[in-house]
Amino acid sequence: MKAVLLAAGEGSRLRPLTNRRPKPMLPVANRPILEYVIEAVAAAGIDEIVLVVGYKRPRIQTYFGDGDAWGVDIEYVRQDRQLGTAHAVGQARSRVGGDCLVLNGDRIIDPGLIERMAGPGVDAPAVAVTRVDAPTRYGVADLEGDRVVGIAEKPDRTPGSEIINAGVYRFSPAVFEAIERTQPSAAGEITLPATIETLAEDTAVTAVRYRGLWMDVSQLWDLLSANDALLDRRACPSAGEIDATASVSERSCIAEGATVGPNATLKSATTLGPNAAVEANAVLSNAVVMADATICDGAVLRDCIVAENATVGPNATVTGGETRVVVRGTVYEGVRLGGVIGDNTTLGGNVTLRAGSVVGDDVTIADSAVIEGRIAPDTEVHRG
């Protein structure tokens, strides 16, 4: 059995972090999200993977290559236009002979679910479902006993069920004919939830209930939550250079080439990417700092994401805590997000980012400025 992994999407809700990298390549505990998915597939005993790529595909193909480093064979198919998840599956038609598993490339799960879905006790078509606290963010499963009869994608109203589509499917080759019969959405996309409903008209679609590890990264703050959760579950040995006077939590992850300066403090759930630098007396808590970023002397960052090659100036502050964030017109209350700093952006000294601030790529912010809300890419912000 082959596994088809969907990794062609852009992840527009995660901008600016996805302006230069595809969503599945965002780092969690210093490894791409997609790497955890591939490892889970390999651990479940599946060694043939069809990877559907599209947006910024060279970053995926360069990193994973033929899959040999993970003990799998990877072949790539392209979805040149992002026309929906079912359309993406359709691109793999010539590479799949019998039953196959289909997985989202941006959801971290346990190998046990993959083993179960691939095992003899599950017949195609089947959909894994799980329970979450915020079902309106996902596809809510409409169940009749152990059958899936429909999936309401991101419903406007609070549904009567907290059981959602977990993004793991088992299909026979009949799915490709169902994809052809699926009506596109108003946005012109052919989605897997719609194809599931098409299949359900002709045959029973089995719901496989799952209660294990399930992490989705669809919003900026999800990256911090996933980073925190994985540091809880997996050891991440520190490989960087840490000054003897620095204080570093055991629940941190420091990549090779990263440095932590004198009297700096890395509190729980903090990750430093390759060649990142935290200078003297800086304090980081619940932070993801990507490759080649610099956190200057005395800076204090809480609940913060710093993208590649960004610089946070001396004594700058990201206040952290719960706040209100607006993403593409939707308001999210009680979100824990101190701030996001895009690639190649420079914050001057004594800059303050108030909770929920999102600063785009290639932005320059002058000393002592106070930032709130969203700052567009390529902007120069002067102290007002």
N, C-alpha and C positions, 0 to 999 in steps of 0.2 A: 504494500500500500504506500502511495506517495502522499506527502503533505504539501498542500498549496498554501503559501503564506502571502498575505496581501500587504504589500509595502509600497504602493504606488502613490498614495495620497500626500497632500501638501500639509495638512494640519493648520489651517488658517487661524483657528482660535488660539494657537500657540505662538503667533507672531509677537515679537520679532525673532524668536528663537528658531523658527522654521523658515526664515527668509533665505538662509544660506545652507540649510541642512534639512533633509526629509524628517518628518516626525519620528519614524522608527529609529532614527540615529541619534535622538536626544539621549544624553548620558544619564544613567541612574547608577549611583555608586560606581562611577567612572567606567561604565560599560554601556553600549547602546541598548536600548529597550529590545530591539530585534534580536540581539545576541541571547538574551534570556529565553526568548521564544524558540530560537534554533536549538539551544541547549536542552530545553524541555522536550522538544521533538526527538532529539537524539537519545535522551535518557529514556524515552518511551519505546525505544527500539526501532524507530523509523529512520532510515538512512538515505532516503531519496526525497529531496525537497525541490519543489518548483516555486521560485520566488518571483512574484509579479511586481515589477518595478516601473517607475514612471518619473515622478517629480524628483529632480536631483539624483537620478539613478546612479551616476558614477560614484557617489560617496558610498552607496551600499555595495556595489559590485567590487570596488577597490578594497573595501574592508573585508568582505567575506570570501571573495574569490570563488574557487570551486568547492569550498566547504571542507577541504581536507583537514584543516586545523580543528574542526569540530567533529570529525569522524562521520561526515555526511557528504553526499554528492549533491551539489546545488546546480540547477540549471535555471536560466533566467528567461522570462518572457516580459514583453513591454506592453504597458497600457499607456499609449502616447497621449490619449485624452482621458481625463478623469471623469468617466461617465457612470460612476457608481460601482459598488462592490460586486454586484452580480456580473456586470460587464467585465470587471477585472478577472473574475473566475473564468469567464468565457474565453479569455485570452490563453488559458492553459489547456484548452480542450485537446489540442493535438499531442499534449505531453502526458495525458492521463488515460490509462487503459481501462481499469476497473474502478472499484470504490476508491475514494480518496477522502482525506480529511482536509478541511479548509479552516484556516485560522487567521485572525487579525494579527498583523505584525506589530501592533502597539499595545497588546494586552498581555500582562505577565501572569502565567498560570503554572500550576503544578504538573509535572509529567504524568501523575496518576490519572488526571482527567483525559489526557491524550491516549494513554493506554486503554482506558475504559472505552473511549469512543471508537478506538481501532479494534477492540476485541470482538470475539464471536457473539457476545451477548447483546450487541447493538446492531440493528439493521438500518440501512439507509432508506429514506432520508431521516436524519436525526439532528437535533439542535441541543446543545448544552445550555442550561438555564441556571441562573444563580440569583440569590436575594441580595439587594443592596438597600442602603438607607435613602438614596436620592434617585428613585427610578425614573423621574422625568428627564434625567440627563441621558437616558439610554433608550433602547428598544424594549418596551414592556411586552412580555409574552402573554398572549391570550390562550389559556390552557383549558382543555376539557379532559379531565383525568390526567393521563400521561401523554396526551396528544397536544401538539402545537397547532392551533387553528388560525392564528394570526399574530402579527407583531406590530404594535403601535410605536412608531419611531418618534422619540422625544415628544410625548404627548403634552399639550398645552395645560391640561388640568391634571391634578393629582390623581393617579389611577387607583383602582381598588386593589391592586396587587403590587407587591414589591419585587416580584420575580421578573428578571430581565433576560434578554438574549445575551449569553456570555461570549459570543463571537467564536465558537468552535462548532463545526458542522461535520457530519459525515454524509457524503453524497455518492450515489451511483452515477454512471454516465447519463442517466435520464435527466439530470439537473441541467445539462446543456440545452436540451430541447425546451425545458421549462424556462430557462433564461430567455430564449428566443420568443416565447409566448408572453413574457412579463411586460406589462405596460410601463413605459417610463413615467417618472414622477413629473410634477409641474416644472421642476428644474431641469428636466431632460435626462435624469439619471435612472439607471436600472439597478435597483438595490437588492441585496440578498433577502431582507425582510419581505419585500414584494414577491420575490421568487419563491420564498417559503409558502406564502399564501397561494401562489399558483400551484405549487406541488400539493398543498393540502386539499385542493379541489379534487384531486384524482387519487390520492393515496394518504395513508396515515403518516404523519410526521411525528416521530417520537421525541418527547422531551426527556433529556437526560439531566437529572438534578445534580447540582454540584455545590459544595459548601467549602471548598478549599481556597487556596491563595488565588486571588483575582484582583489585579490592579490595572486600571485603565488610566492612560495619560492623555486626556483630551483638553485640559485647561492648564494654564501656567502653574497654578498652585498644586495641581496633581503631581507635577514633577517633584516638588518638595515632599509631598506625602509618600510617593513611591520610594524616593531616596531614603527617607526616614524608616519606612517599613522594611526595606531590604537590608539596611544596616542593622536592624533588629534580628533579622533571620540569618544573615550570612556574614562570616568574618571577612574583613577587607584589610589585609595587612598594610601598614604604612610603609611606603617605599621611598619617600622623599627625605630631604635633609631637614631635621628638626633641631632647633637650637636647644641647648640643655636647660635654658631658663623658661622655655615655652611650656604651656599647659595644653595638653591634647587629650580630648575625651577618647575613651575606648570605642565609642560609637561614632568614629570618624573614618574617613578614607582618603589617603594621601597618595597620589600617583607618583610614579618615578619622575624625577626631575623637579618636583615641586619643592618649595622651601618655606619654612616657618621660622620667622625671625625671633630675636630676643624678647622675652616677656609677652609674646603674642599668646592668645587664648583661642583654641578651637573647641567650642562646646559641642554638645550632642547633635548628631545628624548633620554633620558638616563634611563636604567632599571637596577636595582640591584636585583639579585635573592636571595632566602633564605640564610641567614647567610653570605652573601657577606659583605666584609668590605672595606670601603674607608677611608684611614687614613688622617692625618692632611695635609692640604694645597694641596691635590691632586685636579686635575681638569679633569672632564670628560664631553665630549660633543658628542652627537649622538653615544652612546655606549650601548652595551648589555653585562652585566656582569652576568654570571651564578652563580649558587649556590656555596657557600663555597670558592669563589675566593677572593683574597686579593689584593687591590691596595694600595701600600705603600706610605709613606709620600712623597709629592711633585711630584708624577708621573702625567704626562699629557697625556691623551688619547683622540684622536679624531677619529671618524668614525671607531670604533674598536669593536671587539667581543672578549670577554675573557671567555673561557669555564670553566667548573667546576673544583674547587680545584686548579686553576692556581694562580701563584703569580707574580705580576708585581712589581719589586724592586723600592726602593726609587729613585726619580728623573728620572725614565725611561720616555721615550717619544715615543709616536706613533703619527707621524706628521699629518696624515690625508690628506684629499683632493682628487681630481680626479687623476687617474692614469691609467696605462695599466696593465691588468691582463690576464694571459694565463691559460686557464682551458682545460685540456685534448686536447691540441693542437690547440684550438681556441683562437684567440686574441680578447679581449674586450677592446675597447678604451673608455676613458672618464668615467671610473667606479669610484664611490666614495667609496673607501675602504682604510681606514688607515692601518688596520692589523687585523689578526686573530691569537689568541693564544690558542693552544689546551689544552685539559684536562691534569691536573697534571704537566703542564709546569712551569718552574721558570725562569723569567727574572731577572738578577742581577741589581744592582744599576747603574744608568746612561746609561742603554742600550737604543739605538735608533732603532726603527723599522721604516724603510722608507715606504712610501705609497705603499700599495698592498702586503706587506709581509704576508706570511701564515706560521705559525710555528706549527708543528705537536704536537702530544701528547707526554708527558713524555720527553720533551726536557729541557736541562739545558743550559742557556746562561750566560756566565761570565760577570762580571761588565765591563761597558764601551764599550761593543761590539756594532758594527753597523750591523744591519741585513737588507738584501734586498732579495726579491724573496721568494722561498719556502725552508723550513727546514724540513727534514724528521723526522719521529718519532724516539724517543729514541736516539737523537743526543746530544752530548756535544759540545757546541760552545765556544771556547776560544778567547780572544781578540788577533787579529793578528797584 
